[in-house]
Amino acid sequence: MDIIGALTGALHDGFGYLAVSFCLAAIGLNIQFGYAGLVNFGQAAFLSVGGYVMGAAIATSGVPTVLAILLAIAFTVALALILGIPTLRLRADYLAIVTIAAAEILRLVFGTSFRTYFHGKDGVTGFTAGFRSLNPLPNYDGFFLTYSREELWTVMVGWGLVIMISLLTWALMRSPWGRVLRGIREDEDAMRSLGKNVYGYKIQALILGGVVGCVGGFVGAFGAASVQADTFNLDFTFIALTMLILGGAARVLGPVVGAVMFWAILSFLGSVLTQLASYPVVAQFMNADQASTIRLMLVGLVLMLLMIYRPQGIFGDRREIALDAH
């Protein structure tokens, strides 16, 4: 069995562009859920808007890359306002219902409607030239971890964004704004009695977390060189939430460590199980096609044990996951 190869593949996937995209989605959820107590089950909607608006603007309308990115961010802010304005004065579960519905509606719209712009199930392609033209890296042959030249550029830019956004989150959450946000999570009524505009702070947290998720949509789109609706299914948000809880909510490094660990473990188990399926004894119970499903079962079992014995995650605090849902 090639354990070294499995470990190398795990490191490759743990730091790959897909891990970066989910990491940024989890950071956005950390701002909304971990710090502000907003239950968002539709983070995939913000990433899909980021990827699709940017990709369609470049590929279909010929908009420059930077302008397309700004346009996608503007649409993301608009989406956050549309979802937040009617729901954030109500109980926490209303936002959860609206966001999960919005994510599914947008997935269906992008996948079936406005084919001139979004190309249906085929998705949007042909928008990476501007981004890749900025690549200063020489041809890369690979050493230990093998990435193509384009993938390495996406990974480097992606992790650079993760570092900058994590530092921004760290600074914001230690500012007066961040302390108010934590106070709202703990007790809305107490913060309201102190004269704080709880509704306004919630809107701001939803927008900020959505924009961070939108950036994750950019990284995923540039890494895959395409944007497809089925990528942003319901599983997407729940995987990002899993990463957040794994690392620890309301901790700057929580979603980062959670994303890397989740993808690395998933990749390692997939590789090991696929190799085991080639042995005659194991092949009686599992074939290579079933290895992918079984690895998810094993990861789920590990997460169940984590929730039983350490529900706050690796770096978290039990008090950080207790919400005031009024």
TORKOL-4160 file (C-alpha; in steps of 0.2 Angstrom, whole numbers, padded with zeros to 4 digits, m for minus):
326
<pt num="1" X="0000" Y="0000" Z="0000"/>
<pt num="2" X="0007" Y="0017" Z="m0005"/>
<pt num="3" X="0004" Y="0027" Z="0011"/>
<pt num="4" X="0017" Y="0040" Z="0006"/>
<pt num="5" X="0006" Y="0043" Z="m0010"/>
<pt num="6" X="m0010" Y="0044" Z="0000"/>
<pt num="7" X="m0002" Y="0057" Z="0012"/>
<pt num="8" X="0005" Y="0067" Z="m0002"/>
<pt num="9" X="m0012" Y="0067" Z="m0010"/>
<pt num="10" X="m0020" Y="0072" Z="0006"/>
<pt num="11" X="m0008" Y="0087" Z="0008"/>
<pt num="12" X="m0012" Y="0092" Z="m0010"/>
<pt num="13" X="m0030" Y="0092" Z="m0008"/>
<pt num="14" X="m0029" Y="0100" Z="0010"/>
<pt num="15" X="m0021" Y="0115" Z="0003"/>
<pt num="16" X="m0029" Y="0115" Z="m0015"/>
<pt num="17" X="m0040" Y="0128" Z="m0022"/>
<pt num="18" X="m0056" Y="0119" Z="m0017"/>
<pt num="19" X="m0050" Y="0119" Z="0001"/>
<pt num="20" X="m0047" Y="0138" Z="m0001"/>
<pt num="21" X="m0064" Y="0140" Z="m0008"/>
<pt num="22" X="m0073" Y="0131" Z="0006"/>
<pt num="23" X="m0061" Y="0139" Z="0019"/>
<pt num="24" X="m0067" Y="0156" Z="0014"/>
<pt num="25" X="m0085" Y="0150" Z="0014"/>
<pt num="26" X="m0082" Y="0144" Z="0032"/>
<pt num="27" X="m0074" Y="0161" Z="0037"/>
<pt num="28" X="m0089" Y="0170" Z="0031"/>
<pt num="29" X="m0100" Y="0158" Z="0041"/>
<pt num="30" X="m0089" Y="0161" Z="0056"/>
<pt num="31" X="m0092" Y="0180" Z="0055"/>
<pt num="32" X="m0111" Y="0177" Z="0053"/>
<pt num="33" X="m0114" Y="0162" Z="0065"/>
<pt num="34" X="m0098" Y="0161" Z="0076"/>
<pt num="35" X="m0097" Y="0179" Z="0080"/>
<pt num="36" X="m0115" Y="0186" Z="0077"/>
<pt num="37" X="m0126" Y="0171" Z="0080"/>
<pt num="38" X="m0134" Y="0172" Z="0063"/>
<pt num="39" X="m0140" Y="0154" Z="0057"/>
<pt num="40" X="m0136" Y="0155" Z="0038"/>
<pt num="41" X="m0140" Y="0138" Z="0029"/>
<pt num="42" X="m0137" Y="0146" Z="0012"/>
<pt num="43" X="m0119" Y="0151" Z="0011"/>
<pt num="44" X="m0118" Y="0142" Z="m0005"/>
<pt num="45" X="m0129" Y="0156" Z="m0012"/>
<pt num="46" X="m0116" Y="0169" Z="m0010"/>
<pt num="47" X="m0103" Y="0159" Z="m0018"/>
<pt num="48" X="m0114" Y="0155" Z="m0032"/>
<pt num="49" X="m0118" Y="0173" Z="m0035"/>
<pt num="50" X="m0099" Y="0177" Z="m0034"/>
<pt num="51" X="m0094" Y="0164" Z="m0047"/>
<pt num="52" X="m0108" Y="0166" Z="m0059"/>
<pt num="53" X="m0109" Y="0185" Z="m0060"/>
<pt num="54" X="m0091" Y="0186" Z="m0062"/>
<pt num="55" X="m0089" Y="0172" Z="m0074"/>
<pt num="56" X="m0104" Y="0177" Z="m0085"/>
<pt num="57" X="m0099" Y="0196" Z="m0085"/>
<pt num="58" X="m0082" Y="0191" Z="m0092"/>
<pt num="59" X="m0086" Y="0177" Z="m0103"/>
<pt num="60" X="m0103" Y="0184" Z="m0110"/>
<pt num="61" X="m0102" Y="0202" Z="m0109"/>
<pt num="62" X="m0083" Y="0205" Z="m0111"/>
<pt num="63" X="m0082" Y="0215" Z="m0094"/>
<pt num="64" X="m0064" Y="0217" Z="m0087"/>
<pt num="65" X="m0059" Y="0205" Z="m0073"/>
<pt num="66" X="m0058" Y="0218" Z="m0060"/>
<pt num="67" X="m0074" Y="0226" Z="m0064"/>
<pt num="68" X="m0083" Y="0209" Z="m0065"/>
<pt num="69" X="m0077" Y="0205" Z="m0048"/>
<pt num="70" X="m0083" Y="0222" Z="m0041"/>
<pt num="71" X="m0100" Y="0219" Z="m0050"/>
<pt num="72" X="m0101" Y="0202" Z="m0041"/>
<pt num="73" X="m0097" Y="0209" Z="m0024"/>
<pt num="74" X="m0111" Y="0222" Z="m0027"/>
<pt num="75" X="m0124" Y="0208" Z="m0032"/>
<pt num="76" X="m0118" Y="0199" Z="m0016"/>
<pt num="77" X="m0122" Y="0214" Z="m0005"/>
<pt num="78" X="m0139" Y="0216" Z="m0013"/>
<pt num="79" X="m0143" Y="0198" Z="m0010"/>
<pt num="80" X="m0138" Y="0200" Z="0008"/>
<pt num="81" X="m0149" Y="0215" Z="0010"/>
<pt num="82" X="m0164" Y="0205" Z="0001"/>
<pt num="83" X="m0162" Y="0191" Z="0013"/>
<pt num="84" X="m0158" Y="0201" Z="0029"/>
<pt num="85" X="m0170" Y="0215" Z="0029"/>
<pt num="86" X="m0186" Y="0205" Z="0030"/>
<pt num="87" X="m0179" Y="0192" Z="0042"/>
<pt num="88" X="m0166" Y="0199" Z="0054"/>
<pt num="89" X="m0180" Y="0207" Z="0065"/>
<pt num="90" X="m0187" Y="0190" Z="0068"/>
<pt num="91" X="m0181" Y="0174" Z="0077"/>
<pt num="92" X="m0165" Y="0166" Z="0071"/>
<pt num="93" X="m0174" Y="0152" Z="0062"/>
<pt num="94" X="m0182" Y="0163" Z="0050"/>
<pt num="95" X="m0165" Y="0168" Z="0042"/>
<pt num="96" X="m0161" Y="0149" Z="0042"/>
<pt num="97" X="m0176" Y="0145" Z="0032"/>
<pt num="98" X="m0174" Y="0160" Z="0020"/>
<pt num="99" X="m0156" Y="0157" Z="0016"/>
<pt num="100" X="m0158" Y="0138" Z="0013"/>
<pt num="101" X="m0172" Y="0142" Z="0001"/>
<pt num="102" X="m0163" Y="0156" Z="m0008"/>
<pt num="103" X="m0148" Y="0145" Z="m0011"/>
<pt num="104" X="m0158" Y="0132" Z="m0019"/>
<pt num="105" X="m0168" Y="0144" Z="m0029"/>
<pt num="106" X="m0152" Y="0152" Z="m0036"/>
<pt num="107" X="m0145" Y="0135" Z="m0040"/>
<pt num="108" X="m0160" Y="0131" Z="m0050"/>
<pt num="109" X="m0160" Y="0148" Z="m0059"/>
<pt num="110" X="m0142" Y="0147" Z="m0063"/>
<pt num="111" X="m0144" Y="0129" Z="m0069"/>
<pt num="112" X="m0159" Y="0131" Z="m0080"/>
<pt num="113" X="m0163" Y="0149" Z="m0084"/>
<pt num="114" X="m0155" Y="0163" Z="m0094"/>
<pt num="115" X="m0145" Y="0151" Z="m0104"/>
<pt num="116" X="m0138" Y="0165" Z="m0115"/>
<pt num="117" X="m0128" Y="0170" Z="m0099"/>
<pt num="118" X="m0127" Y="0155" Z="m0088"/>
<pt num="119" X="m0127" Y="0141" Z="m0101"/>
<pt num="120" X="m0138" Y="0129" Z="m0091"/>
<pt num="121" X="m0130" Y="0113" Z="m0084"/>
<pt num="122" X="m0114" Y="0116" Z="m0095"/>
<pt num="123" X="m0110" Y="0131" Z="m0084"/>
<pt num="124" X="m0099" Y="0146" Z="m0088"/>
<pt num="125" X="m0082" Y="0144" Z="m0095"/>
<pt num="126" X="m0069" Y="0155" Z="m0104"/>
<pt num="127" X="m0067" Y="0169" Z="m0090"/>
<pt num="128" X="m0049" Y="0165" Z="m0083"/>
<pt num="129" X="m0038" Y="0173" Z="m0096"/>
<pt num="130" X="m0037" Y="0190" Z="m0087"/>
<pt num="131" X="m0033" Y="0181" Z="m0070"/>
<pt num="132" X="m0020" Y="0169" Z="m0077"/>
<pt num="133" X="m0012" Y="0183" Z="m0087"/>
<pt num="134" X="m0006" Y="0190" Z="m0071"/>
<pt num="135" X="0003" Y="0174" Z="m0066"/>
<pt num="136" X="0021" Y="0178" Z="m0064"/>
<pt num="137" X="0026" Y="0160" Z="m0060"/>
<pt num="138" X="0037" Y="0150" Z="m0072"/>
<pt num="139" X="0033" Y="0133" Z="m0078"/>
<pt num="140" X="0031" Y="0122" Z="m0063"/>
<pt num="141" X="0037" Y="0103" Z="m0063"/>
<pt num="142" X="0032" Y="0100" Z="m0045"/>
<pt num="143" X="0042" Y="0095" Z="m0030"/>
<pt num="144" X="0034" Y="0084" Z="m0017"/>
<pt num="145" X="0017" Y="0093" Z="m0020"/>
<pt num="146" X="0013" Y="0094" Z="m0038"/>
<pt num="147" X="0002" Y="0108" Z="m0045"/>
<pt num="148" X="0001" Y="0114" Z="m0062"/>
<pt num="149" X="0007" Y="0132" Z="m0065"/>
<pt num="150" X="m0011" Y="0139" Z="m0066"/>
<pt num="151" X="m0017" Y="0129" Z="m0051"/>
<pt num="152" X="m0002" Y="0135" Z="m0041"/>
<pt num="153" X="m0006" Y="0153" Z="m0045"/>
<pt num="154" X="m0024" Y="0150" Z="m0040"/>
<pt num="155" X="m0018" Y="0142" Z="m0023"/>
<pt num="156" X="m0006" Y="0155" Z="m0019"/>
<pt num="157" X="m0018" Y="0169" Z="m0022"/>
<pt num="158" X="m0031" Y="0160" Z="m0013"/>
<pt num="159" X="m0021" Y="0157" Z="0003"/>
<pt num="160" X="m0015" Y="0175" Z="0002"/>
<pt num="161" X="m0033" Y="0180" Z="0003"/>
<pt num="162" X="m0037" Y="0168" Z="0017"/>
<pt num="163" X="m0022" Y="0176" Z="0027"/>
<pt num="164" X="m0028" Y="0194" Z="0023"/>
<pt num="165" X="m0046" Y="0191" Z="0027"/>
<pt num="166" X="m0041" Y="0181" Z="0043"/>
<pt num="167" X="m0031" Y="0196" Z="0049"/>
<pt num="168" X="m0045" Y="0208" Z="0045"/>
<pt num="169" X="m0057" Y="0196" Z="0055"/>
<pt num="170" X="m0045" Y="0196" Z="0069"/>
<pt num="171" X="m0044" Y="0215" Z="0069"/>
<pt num="172" X="m0063" Y="0218" Z="0067"/>
<pt num="173" X="m0068" Y="0206" Z="0081"/>
<pt num="174" X="m0056" Y="0215" Z="0094"/>
<pt num="175" X="m0063" Y="0232" Z="0089"/>
<pt num="176" X="m0078" Y="0240" Z="0097"/>
<pt num="177" X="m0089" Y="0234" Z="0082"/>
<pt num="178" X="m0084" Y="0216" Z="0085"/>
<pt num="179" X="m0087" Y="0217" Z="0104"/>
<pt num="180" X="m0105" Y="0223" Z="0100"/>
<pt num="181" X="m0107" Y="0208" Z="0088"/>
<pt num="182" X="m0102" Y="0196" Z="0101"/>
<pt num="183" X="m0114" Y="0204" Z="0114"/>
<pt num="184" X="m0128" Y="0202" Z="0101"/>
<pt num="185" X="m0124" Y="0184" Z="0100"/>
<pt num="186" X="m0125" Y="0182" Z="0119"/>
<pt num="187" X="m0140" Y="0193" Z="0123"/>
<pt num="188" X="m0149" Y="0204" Z="0110"/>
<pt num="189" X="m0160" Y="0212" Z="0123"/>
<pt num="190" X="m0145" Y="0218" Z="0134"/>
<pt num="191" X="m0136" Y="0226" Z="0119"/>
<pt num="192" X="m0153" Y="0234" Z="0113"/>
<pt num="193" X="m0155" Y="0241" Z="0131"/>
<pt num="194" X="m0137" Y="0249" Z="0129"/>
<pt num="195" X="m0143" Y="0259" Z="0114"/>
<pt num="196" X="m0135" Y="0248" Z="0101"/>
<pt num="197" X="m0144" Y="0246" Z="0084"/>
<pt num="198" X="m0145" Y="0227" Z="0084"/>
<pt num="199" X="m0154" Y="0225" Z="0068"/>
<pt num="200" X="m0140" Y="0236" Z="0059"/>
<pt num="201" X="m0126" Y="0226" Z="0066"/>
<pt num="202" X="m0134" Y="0210" Z="0060"/>
<pt num="203" X="m0136" Y="0217" Z="0043"/>
<pt num="204" X="m0118" Y="0222" Z="0043"/>
<pt num="205" X="m0112" Y="0204" Z="0049"/>
<pt num="206" X="m0123" Y="0196" Z="0035"/>
<pt num="207" X="m0116" Y="0207" Z="0022"/>
<pt num="208" X="m0098" Y="0205" Z="0027"/>
<pt num="209" X="m0099" Y="0186" Z="0029"/>
<pt num="210" X="m0108" Y="0185" Z="0012"/>
<pt num="211" X="m0094" Y="0195" Z="0004"/>
<pt num="212" X="m0081" Y="0184" Z="0011"/>
<pt num="213" X="m0090" Y="0169" Z="0004"/>
<pt num="214" X="m0092" Y="0178" Z="m0013"/>
<pt num="215" X="m0073" Y="0179" Z="m0013"/>
<pt num="216" X="m0072" Y="0160" Z="m0010"/>
<pt num="217" X="m0083" Y="0159" Z="m0026"/>
<pt num="218" X="m0070" Y="0168" Z="m0036"/>
<pt num="219" X="m0056" Y="0156" Z="m0030"/>
<pt num="220" X="m0067" Y="0141" Z="m0034"/>
<pt num="221" X="m0071" Y="0148" Z="m0051"/>
<pt num="222" X="m0054" Y="0152" Z="m0056"/>
<pt num="223" X="m0047" Y="0136" Z="m0050"/>
<pt num="224" X="m0059" Y="0125" Z="m0059"/>
<pt num="225" X="m0060" Y="0137" Z="m0074"/>
<pt num="226" X="m0079" Y="0135" Z="m0074"/>
<pt num="227" X="m0094" Y="0138" Z="m0064"/>
<pt num="228" X="m0108" Y="0125" Z="m0063"/>
<pt num="229" X="m0124" Y="0126" Z="m0053"/>
<pt num="230" X="m0123" Y="0108" Z="m0046"/>
<pt num="231" X="m0107" Y="0113" Z="m0037"/>
<pt num="232" X="m0118" Y="0124" Z="m0025"/>
<pt num="233" X="m0130" Y="0112" Z="m0019"/>
<pt num="234" X="m0136" Y="0110" Z="m0001"/>
<pt num="235" X="m0121" Y="0099" Z="0004"/>
<pt num="236" X="m0110" Y="0114" Z="0000"/>
<pt num="237" X="m0115" Y="0125" Z="0015"/>
<pt num="238" X="m0116" Y="0110" Z="0027"/>
<pt num="239" X="m0099" Y="0105" Z="0023"/>
<pt num="240" X="m0093" Y="0123" Z="0026"/>
<pt num="241" X="m0102" Y="0122" Z="0043"/>
<pt num="242" X="m0094" Y="0106" Z="0047"/>
<pt num="243" X="m0077" Y="0113" Z="0044"/>
<pt num="244" X="m0081" Y="0128" Z="0055"/>
<pt num="245" X="m0087" Y="0117" Z="0069"/>
<pt num="246" X="m0072" Y="0105" Z="0067"/>
<pt num="247" X="m0060" Y="0120" Z="0069"/>
<pt num="248" X="m0070" Y="0129" Z="0082"/>
<pt num="249" X="m0083" Y="0143" Z="0080"/>
<pt num="250" X="m0079" Y="0161" Z="0084"/>
<pt num="251" X="m0060" Y="0157" Z="0082"/>
<pt num="252" X="m0050" Y="0166" Z="0068"/>
<pt num="253" X="m0040" Y="0150" Z="0064"/>
<pt num="254" X="m0055" Y="0138" Z="0067"/>
<pt num="255" X="m0062" Y="0138" Z="0049"/>
<pt num="256" X="m0045" Y="0138" Z="0042"/>
<pt num="257" X="m0039" Y="0123" Z="0051"/>
<pt num="258" X="m0056" Y="0114" Z="0049"/>
<pt num="259" X="m0055" Y="0116" Z="0030"/>
<pt num="260" X="m0038" Y="0109" Z="0028"/>
<pt num="261" X="m0041" Y="0095" Z="0040"/>
<pt num="262" X="m0057" Y="0090" Z="0032"/>
<pt num="263" X="m0051" Y="0089" Z="0014"/>
<pt num="264" X="m0035" Y="0081" Z="0020"/>
<pt num="265" X="m0043" Y="0067" Z="0030"/>
<pt num="266" X="m0056" Y="0065" Z="0016"/>
<pt num="267" X="m0043" Y="0063" Z="0003"/>
<pt num="268" X="m0032" Y="0052" Z="0013"/>
<pt num="269" X="m0046" Y="0040" Z="0017"/>
<pt num="270" X="m0052" Y="0039" Z="m0001"/>
<pt num="271" X="m0035" Y="0035" Z="m0007"/>
<pt num="272" X="m0032" Y="0021" Z="0007"/>
<pt num="273" X="m0049" Y="0013" Z="0005"/>
<pt num="274" X="m0047" Y="0013" Z="m0014"/>
<pt num="275" X="m0030" Y="0004" Z="m0012"/>
<pt num="276" X="m0038" Y="m0008" Z="0000"/>
<pt num="277" X="m0052" Y="m0012" Z="m0012"/>
<pt num="278" X="m0039" Y="m0020" Z="m0023"/>
<pt num="279" X="m0035" Y="m0034" Z="m0011"/>
<pt num="280" X="m0045" Y="m0050" Z="m0014"/>
<pt num="281" X="m0050" Y="m0051" Z="0005"/>
<pt num="282" X="m0057" Y="m0033" Z="0006"/>
<pt num="283" X="m0064" Y="m0034" Z="m0012"/>
<pt num="284" X="m0077" Y="m0046" Z="m0005"/>
<pt num="285" X="m0085" Y="m0032" Z="0005"/>
<pt num="286" X="m0080" Y="m0016" Z="m0004"/>
<pt num="287" X="m0075" Y="m0012" Z="m0022"/>
<pt num="288" X="m0067" Y="0004" Z="m0028"/>
<pt num="289" X="m0083" Y="0013" Z="m0032"/>
<pt num="290" X="m0089" Y="0011" Z="m0015"/>
<pt num="291" X="m0074" Y="0018" Z="m0007"/>
<pt num="292" X="m0079" Y="0036" Z="m0010"/>
<pt num="293" X="m0096" Y="0032" Z="0000"/>
<pt num="294" X="m0087" Y="0023" Z="0014"/>
<pt num="295" X="m0075" Y="0037" Z="0017"/>
<pt num="296" X="m0089" Y="0049" Z="0019"/>
<pt num="297" X="m0097" Y="0037" Z="0032"/>
<pt num="298" X="m0080" Y="0036" Z="0041"/>
<pt num="299" X="m0078" Y="0055" Z="0041"/>
<pt num="300" X="m0096" Y="0056" Z="0047"/>
<pt num="301" X="m0093" Y="0044" Z="0062"/>
<pt num="302" X="m0077" Y="0054" Z="0067"/>
<pt num="303" X="m0088" Y="0070" Z="0067"/>
<pt num="304" X="m0101" Y="0062" Z="0077"/>
<pt num="305" X="m0088" Y="0057" Z="0090"/>
<pt num="306" X="m0081" Y="0075" Z="0090"/>
<pt num="307" X="m0099" Y="0082" Z="0093"/>
<pt num="308" X="m0101" Y="0070" Z="0108"/>
<pt num="309" X="m0084" Y="0073" Z="0116"/>
<pt num="310" X="m0079" Y="0090" Z="0110"/>
<pt num="311" X="m0094" Y="0099" Z="0102"/>
<pt num="312" X="m0084" Y="0116" Z="0103"/>
<pt num="313" X="m0072" Y="0109" Z="0090"/>
<pt num="314" X="m0053" Y="0109" Z="0091"/>
<pt num="315" X="m0050" Y="0128" Z="0096"/>
<pt num="316" X="m0068" Y="0132" Z="0101"/>
<pt num="317" X="m0076" Y="0136" Z="0117"/>
<pt num="318" X="m0093" Y="0128" Z="0122"/>
<pt num="319" X="m0100" Y="0145" Z="0126"/>
<pt num="320" X="m0097" Y="0151" Z="0109"/>
<pt num="321" X="m0109" Y="0139" Z="0101"/>
<pt num="322" X="m0123" Y="0144" Z="0113"/>
<pt num="323" X="m0135" Y="0156" Z="0104"/>
<pt num="324" X="m0148" Y="0168" Z="0110"/>
<pt num="325" X="m0162" Y="0164" Z="0097"/>
<pt num="326" X="m0174" Y="0177" Z="0102"/>
